[in-house]
């Protein structure tokens, strides 16, 4: 269910919205679509930041484990 709200926008923003929406979409539909995309991107960025913080927290340990694994795979020298 959608809720009605009121937003004040500058004339140049409205002009841009009208241009992008064209005659087939309403301002509301375009704004809804743009804000949904923005929110998805923000959520994705927050997740990525959390993941990066976790990786950075354990980076030294992970690098040591990776080096150990590579050494195990290296051919033995004669």
Backbone as XML, in Angstrom:
<?xml version="1.0"?>
<chain id="A" units="angstrom">
  <residue number="1" name="UNK">
    <atom name="N" x="0.836" y="-1.172" z="0.000"/>
    <atom name="CA" x="0.000" y="0.000" z="0.000"/>
    <atom name="C" x="0.887" y="1.244" z="0.000"/>
  </residue>
  <residue number="2" name="UNK">
    <atom name="N" x="0.540" y="2.197" z="-0.793"/>
    <atom name="CA" x="1.313" y="3.420" z="-0.885"/>
    <atom name="C" x="0.674" y="4.490" z="-0.016"/>
  </residue>
  <residue number="3" name="UNK">
    <atom name="N" x="1.518" y="5.391" z="0.456"/>
    <atom name="CA" x="1.040" y="6.512" z="1.255"/>
    <atom name="C" x="1.349" y="7.805" z="0.537"/>
  </residue>
  <residue number="4" name="UNK">
    <atom name="N" x="0.453" y="8.726" z="0.651"/>
    <atom name="CA" x="0.628" y="10.023" z="0.018"/>
    <atom name="C" x="1.482" y="10.902" z="0.921"/>
  </residue>
  <residue number="5" name="UNK">
    <atom name="N" x="2.417" y="11.635" z="0.305"/>
    <atom name="CA" x="3.266" y="12.550" z="1.044"/>
    <atom name="C" x="3.482" y="13.806" z="0.211"/>
  </residue>
  <residue number="6" name="UNK">
    <atom name="N" x="4.021" y="14.802" z="0.817"/>
    <atom name="CA" x="4.284" y="16.056" z="0.110"/>
    <atom name="C" x="5.773" y="16.353" z="0.201"/>
  </residue>
  <residue number="7" name="UNK">
    <atom name="N" x="6.366" y="16.678" z="-0.934"/>
    <atom name="CA" x="7.787" y="16.981" z="-1.002"/>
    <atom name="C" x="7.950" y="18.278" z="-1.783"/>
  </residue>
  <residue number="8" name="UNK">
    <atom name="N" x="8.810" y="19.145" z="-1.297"/>
    <atom name="CA" x="9.074" y="20.401" z="-1.988"/>
    <atom name="C" x="10.380" y="20.265" z="-2.761"/>
  </residue>
  <residue number="9" name="UNK">
    <atom name="N" x="10.312" y="20.490" z="-4.066"/>
    <atom name="CA" x="11.476" y="20.355" z="-4.937"/>
    <atom name="C" x="11.696" y="21.650" z="-5.717"/>
  </residue>
  <residue number="10" name="UNK">
    <atom name="N" x="12.931" y="21.871" z="-6.081"/>
    <atom name="CA" x="13.248" y="23.060" z="-6.871"/>
    <atom name="C" x="12.733" y="22.886" z="-8.305"/>
  </residue>
  <residue number="11" name="UNK">
    <atom name="N" x="12.482" y="24.004" z="-8.987"/>
    <atom name="CA" x="11.960" y="23.920" z="-10.357"/>
    <atom name="C" x="12.855" y="23.136" z="-11.312"/>
  </residue>
  <residue number="12" name="UNK">
    <atom name="N" x="14.177" y="23.272" z="-11.173"/>
    <atom name="CA" x="15.053" y="22.545" z="-12.083"/>
    <atom name="C" x="14.998" y="21.037" z="-11.852"/>
  </residue>
  <residue number="13" name="UNK">
    <atom name="N" x="14.787" y="20.624" z="-10.608"/>
    <atom name="CA" x="14.638" y="19.192" z="-10.319"/>
    <atom name="C" x="13.328" y="18.680" z="-10.918"/>
  </residue>
  <residue number="14" name="UNK">
    <atom name="N" x="12.273" y="19.440" z="-10.767"/>
    <atom name="CA" x="10.990" y="19.040" z="-11.360"/>
    <atom name="C" x="11.076" y="18.947" z="-12.874"/>
  </residue>
  <residue number="15" name="UNK">
    <atom name="N" x="11.786" y="19.875" z="-13.486"/>
    <atom name="CA" x="11.965" y="19.840" z="-14.935"/>
    <atom name="C" x="12.680" y="18.555" z="-15.342"/>
  </residue>
  <residue number="16" name="UNK">
    <atom name="N" x="13.735" y="18.209" z="-14.604"/>
    <atom name="CA" x="14.465" y="16.976" z="-14.886"/>
    <atom name="C" x="13.600" y="15.740" z="-14.695"/>
  </residue>
  <residue number="17" name="UNK">
    <atom name="N" x="12.799" y="15.729" z="-13.631"/>
    <atom name="CA" x="11.896" y="14.600" z="-13.380"/>
    <atom name="C" x="10.897" y="14.459" z="-14.518"/>
  </residue>
  <residue number="18" name="UNK">
    <atom name="N" x="10.307" y="15.575" z="-14.911"/>
    <atom name="CA" x="9.330" y="15.544" z="-16.001"/>
    <atom name="C" x="9.965" y="15.049" z="-17.298"/>
  </residue>
  <residue number="19" name="UNK">
    <atom name="N" x="11.199" y="15.470" z="-17.548"/>
    <atom name="CA" x="11.891" y="15.048" z="-18.769"/>
    <atom name="C" x="12.145" y="13.550" z="-18.741"/>
  </residue>
  <residue number="20" name="UNK">
    <atom name="N" x="12.621" y="13.041" z="-17.605"/>
    <atom name="CA" x="12.917" y="11.608" z="-17.498"/>
    <atom name="C" x="11.656" y="10.747" z="-17.464"/>
  </residue>
  <residue number="21" name="UNK">
    <atom name="N" x="10.630" y="11.233" z="-16.820"/>
    <atom name="CA" x="9.393" y="10.467" z="-16.718"/>
    <atom name="C" x="8.685" y="10.387" z="-18.071"/>
  </residue>
  <residue number="22" name="UNK">
    <atom name="N" x="8.794" y="11.436" z="-18.834"/>
    <atom name="CA" x="8.121" y="11.450" z="-20.129"/>
    <atom name="C" x="6.611" y="11.433" z="-19.961"/>
  </residue>
  <residue number="23" name="UNK">
    <atom name="N" x="5.928" y="11.069" z="-21.006"/>
    <atom name="CA" x="4.462" y="11.080" z="-20.967"/>
    <atom name="C" x="3.895" y="9.749" z="-20.493"/>
  </residue>
  <residue number="24" name="UNK">
    <atom name="N" x="4.737" y="8.737" z="-20.347"/>
    <atom name="CA" x="4.241" y="7.399" z="-20.001"/>
    <atom name="C" x="4.300" y="7.101" z="-18.507"/>
  </residue>
  <residue number="25" name="UNK">
    <atom name="N" x="5.060" y="7.901" z="-17.744"/>
    <atom name="CA" x="5.191" y="7.672" z="-16.299"/>
    <atom name="C" x="4.837" y="8.943" z="-15.543"/>
  </residue>
  <residue number="26" name="UNK">
    <atom name="N" x="4.343" y="8.776" z="-14.348"/>
    <atom name="CA" x="4.056" y="9.932" z="-13.503"/>
    <atom name="C" x="5.318" y="10.339" z="-12.752"/>
  </residue>
  <residue number="27" name="UNK">
    <atom name="N" x="5.307" y="11.555" z="-12.245"/>
    <atom name="CA" x="6.411" y="12.005" z="-11.389"/>
    <atom name="C" x="6.574" y="11.039" z="-10.216"/>
  </residue>
  <residue number="28" name="UNK">
    <atom name="N" x="5.452" y="10.678" z="-9.615"/>
    <atom name="CA" x="5.495" y="9.788" z="-8.444"/>
    <atom name="C" x="6.147" y="8.455" z="-8.779"/>
  </residue>
  <residue number="29" name="UNK">
    <atom name="N" x="5.821" y="7.894" z="-9.925"/>
    <atom name="CA" x="6.394" y="6.604" z="-10.315"/>
    <atom name="C" x="7.904" y="6.727" z="-10.501"/>
  </residue>
  <residue number="30" name="UNK">
    <atom name="N" x="8.344" y="7.798" z="-11.145"/>
    <atom name="CA" x="9.782" y="7.983" z="-11.354"/>
    <atom name="C" x="10.501" y="8.187" z="-10.028"/>
  </residue>
  <residue number="31" name="UNK">
    <atom name="N" x="9.951" y="9.048" z="-9.171"/>
    <atom name="CA" x="10.579" y="9.308" z="-7.875"/>
    <atom name="C" x="10.632" y="8.033" z="-7.054"/>
  </residue>
  <residue number="32" name="UNK">
    <atom name="N" x="9.568" y="7.237" z="-7.060"/>
    <atom name="CA" x="9.534" y="5.972" z="-6.340"/>
    <atom name="C" x="10.629" y="5.037" z="-6.852"/>
  </residue>
  <residue number="33" name="UNK">
    <atom name="N" x="10.752" y="4.940" z="-8.165"/>
    <atom name="CA" x="11.771" y="4.074" z="-8.774"/>
    <atom name="C" x="13.185" y="4.535" z="-8.403"/>
  </residue>
  <residue number="34" name="UNK">
    <atom name="N" x="13.430" y="5.833" z="-8.499"/>
    <atom name="CA" x="14.758" y="6.379" z="-8.206"/>
    <atom name="C" x="15.114" y="6.180" z="-6.732"/>
  </residue>
  <residue number="35" name="UNK">
    <atom name="N" x="14.168" y="6.432" z="-5.854"/>
    <atom name="CA" x="14.447" y="6.259" z="-4.424"/>
    <atom name="C" x="14.638" y="4.796" z="-4.051"/>
  </residue>
  <residue number="36" name="UNK">
    <atom name="N" x="13.896" y="3.899" z="-4.674"/>
    <atom name="CA" x="14.107" y="2.468" z="-4.413"/>
    <atom name="C" x="15.521" y="2.047" z="-4.812"/>
  </residue>
  <residue number="37" name="UNK">
    <atom name="N" x="15.962" y="2.508" z="-5.979"/>
    <atom name="CA" x="17.318" y="2.196" z="-6.434"/>
    <atom name="C" x="18.356" y="2.774" z="-5.476"/>
  </residue>
  <residue number="38" name="UNK">
    <atom name="N" x="18.148" y="4.008" z="-5.049"/>
    <atom name="CA" x="19.061" y="4.659" z="-4.109"/>
    <atom name="C" x="19.148" y="3.863" z="-2.804"/>
  </residue>
  <residue number="39" name="UNK">
    <atom name="N" x="17.999" y="3.450" z="-2.281"/>
    <atom name="CA" x="17.991" y="2.681" z="-1.038"/>
    <atom name="C" x="18.687" y="1.335" z="-1.201"/>
  </residue>
  <residue number="40" name="UNK">
    <atom name="N" x="18.472" y="0.663" z="-2.337"/>
    <atom name="CA" x="19.176" y="-0.611" z="-2.592"/>
    <atom name="C" x="20.686" y="-0.398" z="-2.605"/>
  </residue>
  <residue number="41" name="UNK">
    <atom name="N" x="21.125" y="0.678" z="-3.250"/>
    <atom name="CA" x="22.562" y="0.959" z="-3.328"/>
    <atom name="C" x="23.135" y="1.288" z="-1.957"/>
  </residue>
  <residue number="42" name="UNK">
    <atom name="N" x="22.402" y="2.036" z="-1.150"/>
    <atom name="CA" x="22.873" y="2.369" z="0.200"/>
    <atom name="C" x="22.988" y="1.116" z="1.052"/>
  </residue>
  <residue number="43" name="UNK">
    <atom name="N" x="21.997" y="0.240" z="0.977"/>
    <atom name="CA" x="22.039" y="-1.008" z="1.745"/>
    <atom name="C" x="23.211" y="-1.865" z="1.291"/>
  </residue>
  <residue number="44" name="UNK">
    <atom name="N" x="23.424" y="-1.953" z="-0.031"/>
    <atom name="CA" x="24.550" y="-2.721" z="-0.569"/>
    <atom name="C" x="25.881" y="-2.127" z="-0.094"/>
  </residue>
  <residue number="45" name="UNK">
    <atom name="N" x="25.985" y="-0.805" z="-0.086"/>
    <atom name="CA" x="27.223" y="-0.148" z="0.355"/>
    <atom name="C" x="27.468" y="-0.395" z="1.846"/>
  </residue>
  <residue number="46" name="UNK">
    <atom name="N" x="26.405" y="-0.373" z="2.643"/>
    <atom name="CA" x="26.554" y="-0.646" z="4.076"/>
    <atom name="C" x="27.019" y="-2.078" z="4.305"/>
  </residue>
  <residue number="47" name="UNK">
    <atom name="N" x="26.443" y="-3.016" z="3.553"/>
    <atom name="CA" x="26.868" y="-4.419" z="3.674"/>
    <atom name="C" x="28.330" y="-4.579" z="3.279"/>
  </residue>
  <residue number="48" name="UNK">
    <atom name="N" x="28.699" y="-3.944" z="2.187"/>
    <atom name="CA" x="30.084" y="-4.025" z="1.720"/>
    <atom name="C" x="31.044" y="-3.441" z="2.745"/>
  </residue>
  <residue number="49" name="UNK">
    <atom name="N" x="30.659" y="-2.340" z="3.365"/>
    <atom name="CA" x="31.509" y="-1.720" z="4.387"/>
    <atom name="C" x="31.666" y="-2.651" z="5.589"/>
  </residue>
  <residue number="50" name="UNK">
    <atom name="N" x="30.564" y="-3.298" z="6.001"/>
    <atom name="CA" x="30.661" y="-4.259" z="7.115"/>
    <atom name="C" x="31.550" y="-5.436" z="6.744"/>
  </residue>
  <residue number="51" name="UNK">
    <atom name="N" x="31.376" y="-5.957" z="5.521"/>
    <atom name="CA" x="32.195" y="-7.084" z="5.071"/>
    <atom name="C" x="33.666" y="-6.691" z="5.027"/>
  </residue>
  <residue number="52" name="UNK">
    <atom name="N" x="33.956" y="-5.493" z="4.523"/>
    <atom name="CA" x="35.338" y="-5.036" z="4.447"/>
    <atom name="C" x="35.945" y="-4.882" z="5.831"/>
  </residue>
  <residue number="53" name="UNK">
    <atom name="N" x="35.154" y="-4.378" z="6.778"/>
    <atom name="CA" x="35.651" y="-4.240" z="8.151"/>
    <atom name="C" x="35.992" y="-5.601" z="8.740"/>
  </residue>
  <residue number="54" name="UNK">
    <atom name="N" x="35.169" y="-6.609" z="8.463"/>
    <atom name="CA" x="35.439" y="-7.961" z="8.956"/>
    <atom name="C" x="36.703" y="-8.511" z="8.306"/>
  </residue>
  <residue number="55" name="UNK">
    <atom name="N" x="36.827" y="-8.341" z="6.987"/>
    <atom name="CA" x="38.034" y="-8.819" z="6.301"/>
    <atom name="C" x="39.286" y="-8.130" z="6.833"/>
  </residue>
  <residue number="56" name="UNK">
    <atom name="N" x="39.207" y="-6.832" z="7.037"/>
    <atom name="CA" x="40.358" y="-6.097" z="7.549"/>
    <atom name="C" x="40.724" y="-6.545" z="8.962"/>
  </residue>
  <residue number="57" name="UNK">
    <atom name="N" x="39.710" y="-6.856" z="9.765"/>
    <atom name="CA" x="39.952" y="-7.298" z="11.137"/>
    <atom name="C" x="40.760" y="-8.601" z="11.161"/>
  </residue>
  <residue number="58" name="UNK">
    <atom name="N" x="40.493" y="-9.475" z="10.200"/>
    <atom name="CA" x="41.149" y="-10.783" z="10.166"/>
    <atom name="C" x="42.168" y="-10.911" z="9.034"/>
  </residue>
  <residue number="59" name="UNK">
    <atom name="N" x="42.567" y="-9.799" z="8.433"/>
    <atom name="CA" x="43.437" y="-9.831" z="7.256"/>
    <atom name="C" x="44.765" y="-10.542" z="7.527"/>
  </residue>
  <residue number="60" name="UNK">
    <atom name="N" x="45.419" y="-10.207" z="8.628"/>
    <atom name="CA" x="46.723" y="-10.834" z="8.907"/>
    <atom name="C" x="46.587" y="-12.346" z="9.028"/>
  </residue>
  <residue number="61" name="UNK">
    <atom name="N" x="45.599" y="-12.782" z="9.774"/>
    <atom name="CA" x="45.371" y="-14.217" z="9.960"/>
    <atom name="C" x="45.041" y="-14.899" z="8.630"/>
  </residue>
  <residue number="62" name="UNK">
    <atom name="N" x="44.198" y="-14.263" z="7.833"/>
    <atom name="CA" x="43.838" y="-14.834" z="6.539"/>
    <atom name="C" x="45.044" y="-14.906" z="5.608"/>
  </residue>
  <residue number="63" name="UNK">
    <atom name="N" x="45.884" y="-13.881" z="5.636"/>
    <atom name="CA" x="47.071" y="-13.881" z="4.785"/>
    <atom name="C" x="48.053" y="-14.966" z="5.194"/>
  </residue>
  <residue number="64" name="UNK">
    <atom name="N" x="48.215" y="-15.177" z="6.484"/>
    <atom name="CA" x="49.100" y="-16.245" z="6.965"/>
    <atom name="C" x="48.566" y="-17.597" z="6.507"/>
  </residue>
  <residue number="65" name="UNK">
    <atom name="N" x="47.255" y="-17.791" z="6.652"/>
    <atom name="CA" x="46.647" y="-19.052" z="6.212"/>
    <atom name="C" x="46.841" y="-19.252" z="4.708"/>
  </residue>
  <residue number="66" name="UNK">
    <atom name="N" x="46.677" y="-18.199" z="3.941"/>
    <atom name="CA" x="46.841" y="-18.293" z="2.488"/>
    <atom name="C" x="48.280" y="-18.626" z="2.128"/>
  </residue>
  <residue number="67" name="UNK">
    <atom name="N" x="49.229" y="-17.983" z="2.799"/>
    <atom name="CA" x="50.638" y="-18.271" z="2.534"/>
    <atom name="C" x="50.973" y="-19.718" z="2.882"/>
  </residue>
  <residue number="68" name="UNK">
    <atom name="N" x="50.435" y="-20.202" z="3.984"/>
    <atom name="CA" x="50.663" y="-21.595" z="4.374"/>
    <atom name="C" x="50.114" y="-22.545" z="3.304"/>
  </residue>
  <residue number="69" name="UNK">
    <atom name="N" x="48.944" y="-22.233" z="2.808"/>
    <atom name="CA" x="48.342" y="-23.066" z="1.766"/>
    <atom name="C" x="49.163" y="-23.060" z="0.492"/>
  </residue>
  <residue number="70" name="UNK">
    <atom name="N" x="49.697" y="-21.915" z="0.123"/>
    <atom name="CA" x="50.538" y="-21.819" z="-1.077"/>
    <atom name="C" x="51.840" y="-22.586" z="-0.905"/>
  </residue>
  <residue number="71" name="UNK">
    <atom name="N" x="52.412" y="-22.491" z="0.288"/>
    <atom name="CA" x="53.661" y="-23.230" z="0.561"/>
    <atom name="C" x="53.408" y="-24.733" z="0.463"/>
  </residue>
  <residue number="72" name="UNK">
    <atom name="N" x="52.249" y="-25.192" z="0.927"/>
    <atom name="CA" x="51.923" y="-26.607" z="0.864"/>
    <atom name="C" x="51.786" y="-27.084" z="-0.590"/>
  </residue>
  <residue number="73" name="UNK">
    <atom name="N" x="51.394" y="-26.184" z="-1.497"/>
    <atom name="CA" x="51.180" y="-26.539" z="-2.879"/>
    <atom name="C" x="52.443" y="-26.403" z="-3.725"/>
  </residue>
  <residue number="74" name="UNK">
    <atom name="N" x="53.423" y="-25.689" z="-3.222"/>
    <atom name="CA" x="54.640" y="-25.447" z="-3.997"/>
    <atom name="C" x="55.412" y="-26.769" z="-4.167"/>
  </residue>
  <residue number="75" name="UNK">
    <atom name="N" x="56.012" y="-26.952" z="-5.340"/>
    <atom name="CA" x="56.805" y="-28.173" z="-5.528"/>
    <atom name="C" x="58.036" y="-28.154" z="-4.607"/>
  </residue>
  <residue number="76" name="UNK">
    <atom name="N" x="58.385" y="-29.329" z="-4.169"/>
    <atom name="CA" x="59.554" y="-29.423" z="-3.278"/>
    <atom name="C" x="60.820" y="-29.205" z="-4.084"/>
  </residue>
  <residue number="77" name="UNK">
    <atom name="N" x="61.742" y="-28.462" z="-3.480"/>
    <atom name="CA" x="63.032" y="-28.202" z="-4.156"/>
    <atom name="C" x="63.990" y="-29.335" z="-3.818"/>
  </residue>
  <residue number="78" name="UNK">
    <atom name="N" x="64.818" y="-29.684" z="-4.810"/>
    <atom name="CA" x="65.804" y="-30.757" z="-4.595"/>
    <atom name="C" x="67.050" y="-30.237" z="-3.958"/>
  </residue>
</chain>
